[in-house]
Amino acid sequence: MRHAAAISALVALLGGATPSYAQDAAPRPRSLELSASGLMLGGVDFGNRNATLTANDPGNPDFILFATSSKIKPGAGLDARLTFNVTRTFGLEGVVTWTRQTAETAITSDAEGIPNTTVTEDLSTYFVEGAAVLHLRGLTFAHGRGMPFIFGGGGYLRQLDGDSILVDTGSVFHAGGGVKYFFSSRSSGFIRGLGVRADGRYYLRSGGLELDREKTRRPTWGIAGGLVVRF
């Protein structure tokens, strides 16, 4: 009888665990999630340009004084997201990111023989965005603790130089996908779950620090990973 009672208790415990795992995979409707992640933001290549003097003879090409190559290098920063899960599948996110980057211009081929040099400037890049997230509930894994998702949105771009004197603004749009994995969850209480989030994004940015105003969109990428708390 004792063995039968123990087996019954174990079955009941396992039966009760299954819904708990399901709660890990998909959020409750009208619930909140807060995530904080480290971010690696890709660079932007502005290409090559020549500084020239116009020749007096229309038949001769312009005289090249020197050549330049400019870019914004990849940088590391932080990503914070507040997600309101409208349903178990669909949610809305408010996003703030900050990245420390470096703008770099290499000056070469000087006509007067001045050695090649590189000029750099520190940048702080900020994105303030809104996004929609779609949880792929049919693709959960690890007994329901892990769940992939896709997301996309857009918003405001702001870049400051190292002394926070020069300001450039613009817009940014992104789309991407990732996974969430909850290693701790419960059905009641203020904090309902604790886990990790990792994702990759493709960005299209317009404005900000720009050397060619005729270029309307420049692509870049982002990779983020960190903690997520579910309420």
PEHU-V639217 format. One line per field, one symbol per residue. phi: phi as a letter, one per 30 degrees, with the letter a starting at -180 (. if undefined). psi: psi as a letter, one per 30 degrees, with the letter a starting at -180 (. if undefined). burial: 1 if it has 24 or more other ideal C-beta (glycine too) atoms within 12 Angstrom, else 0. A space follows every 50 residues. Layout:
# PEHU-V639217
phi->???
psi->???
burial->???
This chain:
# PEHU-V639217
phi->.ddddddddddddddddddddddddbddehccbbbbbdbccddbccicbc cbcddddddcdddddacbbbacdebcabbbbcccddbdccbbbcbbbbbc bbdbbccbhddcideebbcbbdbccccbbcbcbbddddcdbhhidcadab aalalccbbbdechccbbbabbbbbaaabcbccbaadbjdccababbbab bccbcbiidbcbddddbbdabbbbaacbccc
psi->eeeeeeeeeeeeeeeffeeeeeeeeklkkhlkkkkklkkjklakjfakkk klkkkejffklkkjelklkklklllkakkkkjkjjeafeklkkkkkkkkj lkkkkkklhkfggkkklkklkkkjkkkjlklkkjkiffgllhhffkklll llalbkkkkklfghekkklalkklkalalkkjfkllfllejflkalkklk lkkjkkaakkfjffjekklalkklkalkkk.
burial->00000000000000000000101111110011111111111111010000 00000000000000010101111110111111111001011111111111 11111111000000000000111111111111111010010001111111 11111111110000000101111111111111001000000111111111 1111111111000000010101111111111
